[in-house]
Amino acid sequence: MSRRSAAYGLPLVFSTALIVYGILIDTTAKQAFTQLLSTRVTLPYGSNIKNNNHFLTCMRALGIDPGTGNFDFCCIEDDVDRIVLDETIPSSLVAEDTARVMSLVKSVSPDVVVGPSGYGLEFKKISDLTEDDLALTTLEKKAETEIPVLSGVRRLLRMMRAEGLNAFTVPGVIQLPTVPSYRKFNKIDMGTADKTCVTAYAVWDQAKKLGINYDGTRLICLEMGLGYNAAIAVENGNIVDGIGGTIFPGPGFLALGMMDGELAYLLGDFSKKRLFEGGVAYLSNGFQESLEEFTLRRHGVYKDGWTLFLEGVVKAVAALTAVMDVKPYEVIITGRISRVAELREEIIAMVERRLGIRCRRPANVFASRAKDVAMGAALIANGIAGGKYAKLVETLELTKSVGTVLEYVRVPRFNPRDILKNLRSD
């Protein structure tokens, strides 16, 4: 048994059981996971647990990342060197079997949770969520076929609310008071709630690496997920601007990014699903290609798509840098796509060569399966509960967020109340 497993009383089969979690093709793994849920030692926040004549207190902070392809779960106990949960589950399984996912969440007895918040909600307890709040997390029309990642967000939030977990939502970039209001007009997606979380992780990482306070950080967080790309600007520890996935000046792997207005007009009343399509994975023949195949054939059939992807991220960084008051110390690249070595190396080289800004992956990675957003969400959860990272949450002013992501639209005949009536909350 490893030192970490021994510390928490977890069998080594823990990871094996969760790899097939929800699929249940391995009977031994299923039995081990069931046993784990029934025998795990819980250490509730604020309690004193006697152990060898010593009294210990601990606090478990769980962060959840509702990614396009997978939901990630990262739970830390007091600090990042004590990992209680580090897992990833396909988004489709979260939507299909939310109760089983909820069992996973409850199995670690979290004292505080940062839940999936979709496009972003003002900071509030999940137990206080309204039907409008649930609809605002995903902005999905009732008349359309459900998208797994979006329905998974709503169902998990509903279940967390019903269970009475000490869980909270976090804002999207547009809801933060540190972003000037004039930058928000006629936008919805300046960076969804998961981008807020991953930027918190980048701020923490830079402060730790450079030995500076959170309010001394200056960076651009470039998040590249399986679906969308986003770039978020930070000055003095505050998020001050953001370019979300649906207004990004170049395609993501799956998603189109910024859409030509004339194209939107010609498409007509297109579905939400369109926003998850049209990225570089589709450029060769109109059908989705795998990330592995795209990388392998980057000098052949996917050369144009590869170059377009690279130029898009550099344009986003350049656009943010142009309006920042001070030049960022560095660009920190995060997300699933940033872990593809070939793509990461070319992005770093292009950003440094063309923009003269140091570019890197996070230096302090404390989860092995859960990705960057989930780690950031865990740090925020710890800070919300008054833990070691309370100053991080305070510096980012996350708890001062107000309003909805629809607040700043000034297009004629756009009525948020009418919009809400046609959005899913189930």
C-alpha positions in Angstrom: 0.0 0.0 0.0 1.3 3.4 -0.9 1.9 6.2 1.7 -1.1 8.2 0.3 -3.3 5.1 0.3 -2.3 4.2 3.8 -2.9 7.7 5.0 -6.6 7.5 4.0 -7.3 3.8 4.4 -7.8 3.4 0.7 -7.1 0.1 -1.1 -4.8 0.3 -4.2 -7.8 -0.9 -6.3 -9.4 2.5 -5.9 -8.1 3.9 -9.2 -8.9 0.6 -11.0 -12.4 0.7 -9.8 -13.0 4.2 -10.9 -11.5 3.8 -14.3 -14.5 1.5 -15.1 -16.8 3.6 -13.0 -20.3 3.8 -14.6 -19.3 1.1 -17.2 -19.1 -1.7 -14.7 -17.4 -4.2 -17.0 -15.1 -5.5 -14.3 -16.9 -7.4 -11.5 -13.8 -7.3 -9.2 -13.5 -3.5 -9.7 -17.2 -3.0 -9.1 -17.1 -4.9 -5.8 -14.0 -3.0 -4.7 -15.6 0.3 -5.5 -18.7 -0.8 -3.5 -16.6 -1.8 -0.6 -14.7 1.5 -0.8 -17.9 3.5 -0.5 -19.1 1.5 2.5 -15.9 1.5 4.5 -14.2 4.8 3.8 -13.2 6.8 6.8 -14.8 10.2 6.9 -13.3 13.3 8.6 -15.9 16.0 8.8 -14.8 19.6 8.9 -14.4 21.1 12.3 -14.5 17.7 14.1 -11.8 16.5 16.4 -10.7 12.9 15.7 -8.5 11.3 18.3 -5.6 9.4 16.9 -2.7 8.1 19.0 -3.4 10.7 21.7 -3.3 13.6 19.1 -6.3 15.6 18.0 -6.5 16.4 14.3 -8.9 18.6 12.3 -9.2 18.5 8.5 -11.2 20.0 5.8 -12.0 18.3 2.5 -12.6 20.6 -0.5 -13.9 19.1 -3.7 -13.8 20.8 -7.1 -15.7 19.6 -10.2 -15.0 20.3 -13.8 -17.8 19.7 -16.3 -15.8 19.3 -19.4 -17.1 18.7 -22.9 -15.7 15.1 -22.9 -15.3 14.3 -19.3 -16.3 15.5 -15.8 -13.2 15.7 -13.5 -13.3 15.5 -9.7 -10.5 16.7 -7.4 -10.7 16.7 -3.7 -8.0 18.0 -1.4 -7.7 17.6 2.4 -6.4 20.8 3.9 -3.7 21.2 1.2 -2.7 20.0 -2.3 -0.3 17.4 -1.0 -3.2 15.4 0.4 -5.4 14.2 -2.4 -8.6 12.4 -1.4 -10.2 12.0 -4.9 -8.7 12.4 -8.3 -10.9 11.0 -11.1 -12.4 11.6 -14.5 -15.7 10.3 -15.8 -17.2 10.6 -19.4 -19.8 13.4 -19.6 -22.3 11.0 -21.1 -22.2 8.8 -18.1 -22.8 11.7 -15.8 -26.0 12.5 -17.7 -27.1 8.9 -17.8 -26.4 7.8 -14.3 -26.2 10.9 -12.1 -27.0 9.0 -9.0 -23.9 6.9 -9.3 -21.8 10.0 -9.8 -23.4 11.5 -6.7 -22.4 8.4 -4.8 -18.8 9.1 -5.8 -19.1 12.7 -4.6 -20.5 11.7 -1.2 -18.0 8.9 -0.8 -15.3 11.4 0.1 -17.5 13.3 2.6 -16.6 16.7 1.2 -17.0 19.6 3.6 -17.3 22.1 0.8 -17.8 21.7 -2.9 -17.4 24.0 -5.9 -20.1 22.5 -8.2 -20.4 22.6 -12.0 -21.6 26.1 -12.8 -21.9 26.1 -16.6 -21.8 29.6 -18.1 -21.6 31.0 -14.6 -23.8 32.0 -11.7 -23.3 34.6 -9.1 -21.6 33.1 -6.0 -24.3 31.3 -4.0 -25.1 28.0 -2.2 -26.4 25.3 -4.5 -29.2 24.7 -2.0 -30.5 28.2 -2.9 -30.6 27.6 -6.7 -33.8 28.5 -8.5 -35.2 27.0 -11.7 -34.0 30.1 -13.5 -30.5 29.6 -12.1 -30.5 26.0 -13.5 -31.6 27.2 -16.9 -28.9 29.9 -16.9 -26.1 27.4 -16.2 -26.5 25.9 -19.7 -28.6 28.2 -21.9 -30.1 25.2 -23.7 -33.5 25.6 -25.4 -36.3 23.3 -24.4 -37.2 22.5 -28.0 -33.8 20.9 -28.7 -32.3 17.5 -28.1 -30.3 17.4 -24.9 -26.5 17.7 -25.0 -24.9 15.2 -22.5 -22.5 17.7 -20.9 -25.2 20.3 -20.4 -27.9 17.9 -19.0 -25.2 16.4 -16.8 -24.5 19.8 -15.3 -28.2 20.4 -14.5 -28.9 17.0 -13.1 -25.9 16.9 -10.9 -26.7 20.4 -9.5 -30.3 19.2 -8.8 -29.0 16.2 -7.0 -26.5 18.2 -5.0 -29.3 20.6 -4.0 -31.5 17.7 -2.9 -28.7 16.1 -0.9 -28.1 19.4 0.9 -24.4 19.5 0.3 -22.4 22.5 1.4 -21.8 23.4 -2.3 -21.4 26.6 -4.2 -21.6 28.0 -7.7 -18.9 30.2 -9.2 -19.3 33.1 -11.7 -18.3 33.3 -15.3 -15.8 36.1 -16.2 -18.6 38.5 -17.3 -20.0 38.5 -13.7 -16.8 39.5 -12.0 -16.7 43.1 -10.6 -13.0 43.3 -11.5 -13.9 43.2 -15.3 -14.7 46.8 -16.5 -18.4 47.0 -17.5 -17.6 48.4 -21.0 -15.8 45.2 -21.9 -19.0 43.2 -21.2 -21.5 44.8 -23.5 -23.2 42.5 -26.0 -21.3 39.5 -24.7 -22.3 36.4 -22.8 -19.3 34.2 -23.0 -16.2 36.0 -21.9 -15.1 32.8 -20.2 -17.4 30.3 -18.5 -17.3 29.3 -14.8 -14.7 26.6 -15.5 -12.5 29.2 -17.0 -12.7 31.2 -13.8 -11.6 28.1 -11.9 -8.7 27.4 -14.2 -7.6 31.0 -14.0 -7.6 30.7 -10.2 -5.3 27.7 -10.6 -3.0 29.7 -12.9 -2.8 32.6 -10.4 -2.0 30.2 -7.6 0.6 28.5 -9.8 2.3 31.8 -10.8 2.4 33.1 -7.2 3.9 29.8 -6.0 6.5 29.6 -8.8 7.6 33.3 -8.7 7.3 33.6 -4.9 4.9 36.6 -5.1 1.6 37.4 -3.5 -1.6 36.7 -5.4 -2.2 40.4 -5.9 1.2 40.6 -7.6 0.4 38.1 -10.4 0.1 39.2 -14.0 -0.7 36.6 -16.6 -2.9 35.3 -19.4 -4.4 31.9 -18.8 -4.9 30.1 -22.1 -7.3 27.2 -21.6 -7.6 24.7 -24.4 -10.2 22.0 -23.7 -11.4 19.3 -26.0 -14.3 21.5 -27.1 -13.4 25.2 -26.7 -10.4 27.5 -26.2 -10.5 30.6 -24.0 -8.0 33.2 -22.9 -8.3 35.1 -19.6 -6.3 38.2 -18.6 -5.1 38.8 -15.0 -3.6 42.0 -13.6 -2.7 42.4 -9.9 -4.4 39.1 -9.2 -7.7 40.3 -10.7 -9.4 38.9 -13.8 -9.9 42.0 -16.0 -10.8 40.6 -19.4 -11.6 37.4 -21.2 -12.3 35.8 -24.6 -14.6 32.9 -24.2 -14.9 29.8 -26.4 -17.7 31.1 -28.6 -16.0 34.4 -29.4 -12.5 33.0 -29.6 -10.6 34.3 -32.7 -9.9 30.9 -34.0 -11.3 27.4 -33.8 -11.0 25.0 -30.9 -10.5 21.3 -31.5 -14.2 20.5 -31.6 -15.9 24.0 -31.5 -16.0 26.6 -34.2 -15.0 29.5 -32.0 -16.1 32.9 -33.2 -18.8 32.6 -35.8 -19.1 34.9 -38.9 -22.3 36.9 -38.5 -23.2 36.2 -42.1 -22.7 32.5 -41.5 -25.0 32.6 -38.5 -27.6 34.4 -40.6 -27.5 31.8 -43.3 -27.6 28.9 -40.9 -30.8 30.4 -39.5 -32.3 29.0 -36.3 -29.3 26.6 -35.6 -29.2 24.4 -32.6 -26.9 24.5 -29.6 -25.1 21.5 -30.9 -23.7 23.7 -33.7 -21.6 25.5 -31.0 -19.9 22.2 -30.3 -19.0 21.6 -34.0 -16.9 23.2 -36.7 -13.5 23.1 -35.0 -10.3 21.9 -36.6 -11.4 18.3 -36.1 -14.0 18.9 -38.9 -11.9 20.8 -41.4 -10.6 18.0 -43.5 -13.9 16.3 -44.5 -16.6 17.8 -42.4 -16.6 14.9 -40.0 -15.0 14.8 -36.5 -11.5 13.4 -36.4 -9.8 12.1 -33.3 -7.2 14.3 -31.5 -4.6 11.6 -32.0 -5.2 11.4 -35.7 -5.2 15.2 -36.0 -1.8 15.4 -34.2 -0.3 12.5 -36.2 -1.2 14.0 -39.5 -0.5 17.6 -38.7 2.1 18.0 -41.5 -0.2 16.3 -44.0 -4.0 16.6 -44.4 -4.4 18.6 -41.2 -1.7 21.1 -41.8 -4.0 24.0 -42.4 -6.1 23.1 -39.4 -3.0 22.8 -37.2 -1.8 26.2 -38.4 -5.2 27.8 -37.9 -5.4 26.5 -34.4 -2.0 27.9 -33.5 -2.7 31.3 -35.0 -6.1 31.5 -33.2 -4.5 31.2 -29.8 -1.8 33.7 -30.6 -4.4 36.2 -31.8 -6.3 35.8 -28.6 -3.2 36.4 -26.4 -2.2 39.4 -28.6 -5.7 40.9 -28.3 -5.7 40.7 -24.5 -2.1 41.9 -24.2 -2.9 45.0 -26.3 -5.4 46.3 -23.8 -3.7 45.3 -20.5 -2.2 48.1 -18.5 0.9 46.0 -17.9 2.6 43.3 -19.9 1.9 39.9 -18.4 4.8 38.0 -16.9 3.8 34.9 -18.8 1.1 33.0 -20.6 0.1 29.8 -18.7 -1.5 27.2 -20.9 -3.9 24.7 -19.5 -6.5 22.2 -20.5 -6.6 18.8 -22.1 -5.2 20.0 -25.5 -2.2 21.6 -23.7 -1.1 18.1 -22.6 -0.5 17.1 -26.3 3.2 17.6 -26.4 3.5 18.5 -30.1 0.8 21.2 -30.0 2.0 22.6 -26.6 5.6 23.0 -27.9 4.5 24.8 -31.0 2.2 27.1 -29.1 4.9 28.0 -26.6 7.4 28.7 -29.4 5.0 30.8 -31.4 3.8 32.9 -28.4 7.4 33.5 -27.2 8.7 34.3 -30.7 5.9 36.5 -31.9 4.7 38.2 -28.7 7.9 38.1 -26.6 6.0 36.6 -23.6 7.2 33.6 -21.6 4.8 30.7 -22.1 4.5 27.5 -20.1 2.3 24.8 -18.6 1.6 25.0 -14.8 4.6 24.1 -12.7 2.6 22.8 -9.8 0.3 19.9 -10.8 -1.1 18.0 -7.9 -3.7 15.7 -9.5 -2.8 13.0 -12.0 -6.2 12.2 -13.6 -8.3 15.3 -12.9 -7.2 18.2 -15.1 -6.5 21.8 -14.5 -10.0 23.2 -14.0 -10.8 20.7 -11.3 -7.6 21.6 -9.5 -8.6 25.2 -9.6 -12.1 24.4 -8.4 -10.6 22.5 -5.4 -8.4 25.5 -4.5 -11.5 27.8 -4.6 -13.5 25.4 -2.5 -10.8 25.4 0.1 -10.7 29.1 0.1 -14.5 29.5 0.4 -14.4 27.4 3.6 -11.7 29.7 5.1 -8.8 27.2 4.4 -5.3 27.9 3.3 -6.4 29.4 0.0 -8.9 31.9 1.4 -6.7 34.8 0.2 -6.8 33.5 -3.4 -10.6 33.7 -3.4 -10.5 37.1 -1.7 -8.0 38.4 -4.3 -10.1 37.2 -7.2 -13.3 38.7 -5.6 -15.3 35.7 -6.6 -17.8 36.1 -3.8 -18.6 39.6 -5.0 -20.0 38.5 -8.3 -23.5 39.8 -9.3 -26.1 39.4 -12.0 -26.5 36.9 -14.8 -24.6 36.2 -18.0 -27.4 37.9 -19.9 -27.1 41.2 -18.1 -25.1 43.1 -20.7 -26.8 42.3 -23.9 -28.2 45.4 -25.6 -29.4 44.1 -28.9 -32.9 45.2 -29.8 -35.7 42.8 -28.9 -33.5 40.7 -26.7 -35.5 40.2 -23.5 -33.8 38.0 -20.8 -37.2 37.1 -19.2 -38.6 35.8 -22.5 -35.3 34.0 -23.2 -35.5 32.2 -19.8 -39.0 30.9 -20.4 -37.7 28.8 -23.3 -34.6 27.4 -21.6 -34.3 24.0 -20.0 -33.9 23.7 -16.3 -34.7 19.9 -16.0 
